[in-house]
Each structure stands twice: as C-alpha cells, then as structure tokens.
Amino acid sequence: MATNRRVSRVAELIKREVSQMLIHDIKDDRVGAGLVSVTDVVVSGDLQHAKIFVSVYGSEEAKIETMAGLKSATGYVRTELGQRVRLRRTPEVIFQEDPSIERGTKVLSLLNQLNHDRPADENLDVDDYEDEYLDDEEK
C-alpha cells in the first residue's frame, strides 16, 4: 500500500502526462471535437486504478463524441503511461466527465442575473453602509 504522499504525487504525474497526450499525441478526431482538459486524477491506494476526470467544453454532441474517443484511446493512454511513468504496474485508466466547470459557470451566471435584477436602491456602496449602519463613535 502506497503512502498518501506517493499516491498524490503519482496522481499529479498522471495528470500532467495525460494532459500532454491530449495536446500532442492523441490523434483521434473525436477527442478534438470539444475542448478537453484534465481537471483531476484520483488514484487508488494500491496504485492499480486511475480515474481521470476531464472537462469537455462544447455542445452535448461534442461531449458525447469526445468521451467516446477517450474511451477508445484508453489502451493507448495506459501504454504511454507505462512508458512515461516508472511504476511496477501501470494503473487501469478510466475517463470520467467532470461537469464542475459547467456548474460553476451556471452558478456565476445566476448570481450575475440576481445582481442585475436587484433594484438600484438596494445596491449600497461601502460609504453608504458606513453612513447608514455605523454610529459616529465607530467611524
């Protein structure tokens, strides 16, 4: 069983290498259909399994195509990791879509919409706050 520090180092190394593969080595057109980035890698404690979270930017069709392309490239990615990363056994690779960036964008747009819909008199400036809520002794 590997230590937590070793597991996190291996996860970061796999993240870096897979990101490089996505940019330079994987030639599948389906992977290029959407903008893909590796957001996180979770490696099991025994270093036998690596779950690679990817964020895909684009339409729903592009996401489906990209995930299919990544699934078909799993063997290639594992073989390349075996050559690039010196481990006793190369971990099994699983690609999983990470919707966190989309969720964050949606939350930000909702917050902006709420702020935009708020009446102008509710938008207090810091100076207004001090004048309204602090008495003379606290200023």
Secondary structure, 3 states (H helix, E strand, C coil): CCCHHHHHHHHHHHHHHHHHHHHHHCCCCCHHHCEEEEEEEEECCCCCEEEEEEEEECCHHHHHHHHHHHHHCHHHHHHHHHHHCCCCCCCEEEEEECCHHHHHHHHHHHHHHHHHHCCHHHCCCHHHHHHHHCCCCCC
